[in-house]
Amino acid sequence: MTSNSEVLILGGGPAGLSCARALRNLGIHNAVLLEREGELGGIVRHCGHPGFGLREFGKVYTGAEYAKRLANDASGADLKLHMSVLKIEPGGLVRATGPNGPEDFQAKAVVLALGARETPRSARLISGGRPFGVVNTGALQQMVYLNGKCPFQRPVVIGSELVAFSTLLTLRHVGLKPVAIVEENERVTARKPGTWIARLGFGVPVLTRTRLLRIIGRNRVTGIEIDRGFGPELMECDGVILTGHFRPETALIAPSHVEIDPGTRGPAIDAFFRCSDHNYFAAGNLLRGIETAGQCWREGKAVAEMVIARLENRLPVRQPDARVTLRGPLAYVYPQRIYRDAPAGHPLLFKARVTHAVRGRLSVVVDGSVVWSRRISALPERRIAWKLPYRDMRNCEQVSVEFDAA
């Protein structure tokens, strides 16, 4: 059996739910949303601490409250839970299975809002045994907020991205304080007050320039071996929380016909959030690993507007005119595909991140000429964004985003 709709959304997190709500407000009343879990909201519903929704709704919610608000706002769409997508095919055909067995969905536009996942221990190449007590942030939040359990008393937090400070809040919810935050770089990855928040607000030492060498323990974690520049030393603990290192959830996309960008590790897109198959759009953390829930919400809304433009035949039907290349310490930039023209009033919005802490000049070079540049000081995981008018892309054949160190 094949179900037909104008728009199909894959993923019920902030990006997918925001897109569903925006589509309804723009006049699309037959959008279908597929979610593999039994509840909507994505990973934010596992976050029991506040800090969500202020920019979107003018009110601060816990993650669970925020997820509920998003689900309620999207209630006008056809929301299908416990649906596992098996395959995406050219032309907007999606094969899935759910409580009623296999089902095919055909849509004029498919929005991929599949989110991101944390890199597991196996992919981080951490030495040592495999004792009980090693988890990532998502698993910890599910244990604490959904099941009311915690697998340790004195864990160590590895990494200092923003999600590491979410971990501190999760542990405080059950009355625990980690032994330390361990960061390999010379400063925390989160914004600068993070170190003082951890030390003064939570009483947790932050060990920068500290490398995790191995995890110690047979049946369960008894400690870790670290190197602070003076050789190996033992730190006693009974758990290890691996934070960050997010990457787009592309298990469904990798074997498909949709092109993946090697920088973002998500689908390559044009300036309208369209994938290499123009029936497919991408939104949220599928675009580049982790971002805040609020940013994903805004991207879902932006994608809805592009979907409407696609349904109204207001977007270019040809393939993009130029590919964007990178030079210098840039992890990625998107969009990766550029048109020489665009609908009136639609600026070209770039977003990028660097591979490591840098200072210097970021430039956009079109056919050998610099059309935009700016001095920046940036850290990994920080979003860099800028806009260009499409007149700078006129007749472009080669577009390069370049970074030159100071």
N, C-alpha and C positions, 0 to 999 in steps of 0.2 A: 504494500500500500504506500502511495506517495501523497504527502500533504503539501499543498501549494500555499505560499504566502508571499507578500511583497518583500518582507525583511525577516531574516532568521538571525538570532543572536546566540552565540555559543559562549556560555559563561555567565554566572549570576553573581559576580563580584561588583565592586563599585563602578567599573567601566561599563559592564554589560547592563546593569540596572539603570545607570544614568542614561545610557543610550536608549533603553526602552522607554523611559519616562519622557525624554526629549522627543522621541519619535511620535509618541501619543500627542504631545503638545503641538507638534507640527502637522498633525492630521493623519498620521498612520495608525489605524486602529486594528490591523490584523498582523502585527508583529508577533513572532513566536520566539520564546527564549528557552533554551535547553540548559539545564544545570544537572551535573552528575550527582551532587549530594542531595540530601533530603531537606536541606534548608538553604535559603538564599543569603547572600551577604559576602561570600568568599572568606578569605583568611581573617578579615577584620572582625568577624563575629566571634573569633576565638580570643579577642583582646578585651579583657575585662576592665582595663584602665581607661580613663578619660583622655581626651586629646583629639577627638574627631569632630568634623562637621562645622566648625566655626565659620569658615569662609563660604561654605555651601549653604548653610541654613541659619547662620547668625546665632548658633547655640552650640555649646560643648557637650558632646555625647561620649559615653564609653563606646568601645568597638562594637559590642553586642547591640547597644541601643542604636548606633549609627547604621548597622546592618539592617535592623528592623525598620528604620525610617526609610532606607533605600528601597527595601522590599515593598513597603506600603506605597511608596510613590510610584512604583512600577506595576502596581496591581492591575492596570488597564491592559497590559499585554497578556498573551496566552503563555503562562508560565508552566513549564513541564519539568518536574523534578525527577531524580533518579534516572536520568537519561545519559547514557554513555555514547559519545560519538565515536564511531568506528573508522570512518573514512570521509574525507572531503574530496570531491571530484570536480572536474572543470564545469564551468557554467552555473555554479551555485547549487549543485546537488550534494546533499549531505546524508550519509547513511549512519543510522544510530540504532540503539536498542534500549528498551526500557521495560517497565512493569508489564506492558502488553506485548512484548516481543519486538522483533525487528521492525523498523519504520524508516522510510526515506522521506526527506524533506527537500523540496525544490523552492528556491527563492530567487527573486531578482537581485537581491543584495544580501550577502552573509557577513555579519560582523563577528570577527574572531576576537573574543575577550577572555582568553584562556588563562591569563595571569602568569605568574612566575613561581619558581620553586627555589628553595635553598640548596646549595651544593652539598651533597652528603659527604660523610667522612671518607668514604672509599675514593671519591674523586679529589679529595684534598691531599692525599698521599701522606697521611699522618702516621708515623711509626708507633710501635707498641702493640699491646694485646688488644682484644676486643671485649673488654669487660662491660658489665651492665653499668649504666649511669652516663652514657654519652648520648646526647640528644641535640637537635637543633631547636631554634626558637619556636617554630611552628608546633613541633611535637610537644614542647614544654607547655605552651599556652593551651593546647588541647587537654593535656593532663590536668592542668591546674583549674582552668575555667569551665571545662566541660565535664570532667570526671572527679574534680575535687581531690586530686592526688599530686604528690610531688616525689620524684624518685631519689632525692638526696637532701642533705642538710647543709653542706658546705661546698657548693660547686665553684668552679672557675668559669668565667665568661671569656671566650676567645673571640676577639674582634671588637671594633668600636664604631661601627656604623650606627645610624639612628636606631636600628632594630635592637642593638645591644642595650640601649637605655629603656626600650620597651621591655626587655628581659628583666631589668632591675625592678620595674614596676610590677611585673608578674611575680617575681620572687617576694617582693614586699607584701603582696596580696596574701601570701601564706606565711608571712612572718620570718622570711629568710633573707640573709645578706650574703652575697658571694664573697669568696676569699679575695678575689681581685678581678679586674678586667685586664686582659693581656692583649697588647697591640704591637705588631711587628714594626710598624712605621714610627717615625720620630714624634708624631702627634696623633691625637684621635682623629678618626675619619669624620665623625659628626662635627657639628659646628663647635667653635672654640670653647664656649661655656661648658661643653660636655664634661670636660675633665673636672671642673669645679663642682658641677652638679653631682657627679659620681662621688667625689671625695667629701664634699661638705653636706650635700643633700641626702646621700645614701650611706656615707661612711665607708665607701669602697675604694681601695687603692687602685690607681690606674698605672699599669706598668707599660710604658712605651719603650720602643727599641728592644722589645722582648720577643724572642722567637720560641714557639712551642716545638720541642724536639720529639717528644713521645708521650704517650699515655701509659700509665703504670697501673697494674692490677690484673688479677686472674679472673675471679668471679665477678668482682665489681671494682670500680675505680678506687684506688687508694692514693693517687697523686699524679702529678705530671712532671716532666723534666723540661726545664726552660733554659734559655741562654740569654743573659742580659749583657753580653759582651765580655764576660769574664769566665766563660766556660760553663759546662752543664751544672745545674743545681736543681734540687728537689723542692717542689712545692706540694705540700700535703693538701688533699681535697677528696671529696667523695663523689664528685660529678664534674662533667665537662659539658658546657653549653656552647655549641658552635653557631655563631651568628653570622648573618650576611652572606656574601658571595651568591647573590641571587642571579638567576638566569631565566630567560623566557621559557615557558612551558610549551615546547615544540614537539612533544612526542607524537601529536596528531599531524603536525605540518611537515616534519622532516621526511616522511615517506611519500608525501604528496607532490603535486606538480607546482605548488606555491614556492617561489624563490625565497631563500633565507639569506640574510645579510651576515657576513662573517664577523662584522664588528659588533652589532647589537645582539647577534645570535637569535634574533627574531625575524619575522617576515620583512623583506625589503618593501618599502612603501614609496609612493609619490607624495606630492604636497597635499593630496586630498585623502590621505590615509588608505589609499588603495594598494592592494598587493599586486603581484605580477599578473594574476588573473583578476581583471577588473570587477568581477562579481564579488570579490572578497575584500573586506576592509579589516583593519587591525586597530585595536585600541587598548589602552591601559598597559599593564606591566608586560604584556606579550611583546611590546615594542622594544624594550631594552632592559629587562630585568626590573629591579625594584624602584618604585617611586612611592610617594605618599598616597594614601587613599584619596585625598582631595584632588591631587593631580590626575589620578586615574578617572575620577568622577568628571573632571572638566574635559578630559580627552574623550570620554564616552559621549558627552554632550556635543563636542565638536564633530565627532564622527557621524552622529545622527544628522547634523546639518549637511555633511558631505553626501550621506546616503540619499537624502532628499534631492540634492542637486543631481545625483546620478539617476534617480527615478524620473526626474524632470528633464533629462537629457541636456544638462547644463555643464557637464564635464567633458573634457577631451576624450574621444573614443580611441584615438591612436595610442600606441605605446610612447612612453616618455622620450624626449629628444636627446637627453644627455644623462650620463651617470656621474655621481659625485665621488671623487677620489679624496684620499686623505694624505697629508704629509705632516710629520712631526708626531709628538706624543699624544695622539688623539685615539681614544678607545673606539669611538664611533661618532657618526653624525647621521641624523635623519631629517628630512627625507633623503633617500639615496638616489632617487630618480627625479629629473627636473624637466618641466615643460618650458618652452620659450614664450608661452602666453598662458593666460588664465582668465577666469571670469573677472569682470570689473570689480574693483574693490577688494580682491582677495590677495593679501600680501603673502609672500613666501616666508614661512616660519621655519627656521632651523633650530635644532636642539643637538647638543653634543656633550661629551664628557671626556676628560683627560685620563691617561693611564697612571699618572703619578702627579705629585704636587709640582706645579710649574708657575713661572712668571714669564711673560713675554707678550708677543703680538699675535692675535688671531686674525686671519684674513680669509676673504673669499676671492678667488681668482677665476675669472671667466675669460677663456681664450687668451690667457697670458696677461690680462690686465686686472689689477686689484680694483674691485668695485666696492669693497667694504672692508674695514679693519678696525680693530679695537685692542687696546692693551688690557690684558686680564691677569689676574692672579687666581688660580683655581686649584682645587683639590679633587682627588678621585671621588666619585659618587655625587659630586655637585653638578646640578643641571646648569648648562650654559645655553642661553637662548638669545636669538636675535632675529630681526625681520628685514627682508629686502623687498623692494618693489620689483614687480616682474619686468619692468623695462630694463633692468640690469641683466636679464637673461635673454634679451632679444637676440635671435640668431646664434645662440650659444651652441657650441659643439663640445667644449671641455669645461667642466666646473670642478674646482679643487678647493677644499677647505684646508688651510695650512696654518701651522703654528711654528713661530720662530722664537726661541728662548731669548730672554733679555741678555 
